[in-house]
Structure formats: C-alpha cells, structure tokens
Amino acid sequence: MMKEKIEKLSRDISSLSDTIRAIEEEMRAEDILFLQNYKATVKRAQCTLQHPEELSGALIHVAQHLTNLKFRVWEKMQDTVQYMPITLDPNTAHPLLIVSDDLTSVRLSEEEQKLPDNPERLDACLCVLGSEGFNSGTHCWDVDVGDCAAWSLGVMTEYAKRKGDINSRTGLWYMWYYDGEYGAGSTPQPHSLLSLEQKLQRIRLQLDWDRGNLSFYDPLTGTHIHTFTHTFTERLLPYLAIGSETSPLRVLPIGNYENVNLLK
C-alpha cells in the first residue's frame, strides 16, 4: 500500500514538472500569442489537490515490530553463529594430546609433541583444561564422547598442582569411562563405580558453583547420572582427559531451543 502511494506521488510530481516547463515556455512567447493562449495556460497552471485519505485510526505498534525484527534477526543468526560454552586451553594440554584449531576438541596422538614445559601444562595426566574458569553462578556444557574407549570429564581447581600424578592431590572432581565401566571420583579419594544400563554418547556437565554442586547427565535422555556436593572456594576449570585414539572428545555448541538446566 505505501509503496503504491509513493509511486503515484512520483508520477504526479513528474507530471507537474512537465506542466511547469510548458507554461514557462509559453510565458516566454510573444505577447499576442501569450494572450491568445491565456485561458488555456491558466487552466493548465491550476492544480487541484486531492483530499488526503482519512486515517483508519490504527497506530503502528512500533515496539512490537522492533521486537519481532530482533527475533527474526536472532532466528536467522542461529544457523550461522553458534555459542560454545567452553573452549580448551592448548597451553595446558599434555604433549600427547592435540587440540583442534577451534579449541573445541581434543584427540590422542601417536607421538609426543615437542612443546614447552610451561607451568600450566599437565605432564603426567593425558588431559587438557578449559581456557576460562568459574568462581560463581551456574554453568553447563556438553561433551561428545562418541566411541572413545577411555575418557574422563570434570572440573579442576585453578591452582591445583599440574606436574606429576594429579590423582594424589585435592582439587579434581570427575566422571570416567574405561573398558566398558563408568565411575566417578574426587581426588585424592578412591573412585566408585556407576551403574549405567547403556553406553553414553554425550555427557552434560552442570556446575552450580554457589550451591556447591557438579552434576552429570545424559543429555539425549535427560537422565541424571551423578552429583558431587562440595563447598567450592576456588575458581574451577573444565577438565577433559582422553586415553584412546578411537575417537576425539568434542565440546558441543549450545542448541537453539535446548533446555540446558535439567536440575534446579
């Protein structure tokens, strides 16, 4: 409707411009000729404006349209931009581990890489830590374990010692899988076996730092697996360990409409 009105106004303006040019040419004519065409010239110069159409009284709901626009832009962006809840820090990875260029997956290498022995790097455990830690709030991330035959997932305190055997020190809460069995533990306490009926493809970790809970779920079924309860006092870093070359561990992007908060 608005486009049609604009096009009509453009045509009217163009027609008026043609009329003005024609009248100006006639006014430059000889006096006798101008007087002879006077009545016709006056008639052409007169322009009767049409009465504007009455408004319907309906107003445009600007806020609603802007909100809808934001939603449509967000909806379009979902297929293009994905949010990664955590990324991996290659400076913490054991030399036998290879972190992907996008910092979202890790795999076990056949040969040890020549890497600097920086203080952040773990040298005895085949693991890698997240690049950012958490010291408040609730945080959730999914890891695709696929067909990996040996893995461990959890959180580690930021200032836990990283050289040597980490299982003999405090500061690590984890769930593991090896040789068809699942278990969970917190260092330096011995781990315990978990009773699971089917093999897991994905693991969801949900950390509620303020309440002192670290929970594990099967995100494909919504099944709760295990929860650690502890009064956290330090910043916690995501922890991923892999002991098999069969399949990498991959951090997954948050889904478009997926409810990541399974437990309140």
Order of alpha helices (4+ residues) and beta strands (2+ residues): alpha-alpha-alpha-alpha-beta-beta-beta-beta-beta-beta-beta-beta-beta-beta-beta-beta-beta-beta
